[in-house]
Amino acid sequence: MNRLYDMEPRVMDDDMLKLAVGEQGPREEAGQLAKQEGILFKDVVSLQLDFQNILRIDNLWQFESLQKLQLDNNIIEKIEGLENLTRLVWLDLSFNNIEAIEGLDTLVNLEDLSLFNNRISKIDSLDALVKLQVLSLGNNHIGNMMNIIYLRRFKALRTLSLSGNPVAEDEDYKMFICAYLPDLVYLDFRRLDDHMKELAEMKHQYSIDELKHRENLMQARLEDEQARREELEEHKAAFVEQLNGTFLFDSMYAEDVEGSKLSHLPGVGELLEAYKDKFVIICLNIFEYGLKQQEKRKAELDTFMECVQEAIQENQEQGKLKIAKFEEKHLLSLNAIREESELSSIETKIVEYSEDITELFNVLMTLEMQLVEQLEETINMFERNIIDLVGLFVENVQSLYPFLEDPPGRHCGPGASARNMVPTTRPTGRRPHSKPKTQRVELLHCLRKMKISGVSSRWPPVGSHAYSLHQSPRHTGRE
């Protein structure tokens, strides 16, 4: 089963790779030209390195376009050095000395994997191979039947080879695989018939139902976690993560030993609860306001991208129209140039029409410069609008902090409306009155948690700007 070191182990160096690429490259005239100019590793699609007595996989990082790699019949002991081969579709590592499946995490496009005749004892570390269709693991050391259940996650898997493993000697081998891998079509190079699949399903029905139940629960948890992660990312983009509850307040006082002791004094607990209620309402207000402002920023970005695409398309249409008119005017001349075989005659004819060609060139360059100017103006307008939106958001949020300085219940309480907390006028900029050091630290901590920096801004009516992509101002329809 294992290959011996019957000759000196070799290293995958540049000389070996160049020789392999040259031997497997194009033949005849194309091959001679390729040898003269050299074949770039980044353009190689298929590479065959079998029977080379290779001990370690190395120096393959340049083969970024490689789709097929053949490394069978070597003495490789570890799967490594394949991180950059993200386009790989077919990989043959059969007849080596590999003991563990590893190093395949980036091969997300792999469809066919052969690890036949190695020393593998466990099927794992294949999670990233979501497109896997063919898996050959015959003649290895796999002995645990339950390890096959791991393969249920590969929905595209249709061909599996496990013959020559201890697990294949179990009398329930085929029935077990048919029951737990119902989408499998070929097992050990033989097609599975529907009758056997039905018998296998009946035999293992109880275990399969229980497994499906656990899988459904796991899938539901994964979907919930994914939804929470996506929601958190949205909140981060709006700079309001963890503000839709008590998380910020609790985290601020989690390690406050003195505050915990003071809360046991008479009346302090009630005061702290009232302060917490007011604090949480303000956080919820900031949260809702931040999401609304994020929607405005998204709309601003969508409008910007729409205007850019419209400007580019309009410019291209004008260029195509100029070229079409030129071709229409010189159609016969162009046909004559195309049919001319002598270079000197072609150059003579081009000189004859050089003025028209120069004029077309100047027109196209003028259009290009106009597009550049339009895009620069649009980018500047977009930048101003975004700065205005961010400045408005920051100033309104900062204006909420004075509410935290007052005694609990003065401005809001548990029953206060969060909507009433949003300031409708610009902050006055008055210097806040003096406050205790601990409260000042709380506010700074709150500001740091929200990742808000003091962006200076005017107070324009955001959204009233119109991106100008033409010489005359063009309104976007957004008020």
Secondary structure, DSSP 8 states (H G I E B T S, - for coil): ------S--EE--HHHHHHHHHHHS--HHHHHHHHHH---GGG--EEE--SS-EEE--S-TT-TT--EEE--SS---S--S-TT-TT--EEE--SS---S--S-TT-TT--EEE--SS------S-TT-TT--EEE--SS----GGGGGGGGG-TT--EEE-TTSGGGGSTTHHHHHHHH-TT--EETTEE--HHHHHHHHHHTHHHHHHHHHHHHHHHHHHHHHHHHHHHHHHHHHTT-TT-SSSHHHHHHHTT-HHHHHHTTSTTHHHHHHHHHHHHHHHHHHHHHHHHHHHHHHHHHHHHHHHHHHHHHHHHHHHHHHHHHHHHHHTHHHHHHHHH---HHHHHHHHHHTHHHHHHHHHHHHHHHHHHHHHHHHHHHHHHHHHHHHHHHHHHHHHTTGGGGTS-TTSS--TT--SGGGS--S-----------HHHHHHHHHHHHHTT----------TT------SSS----S--
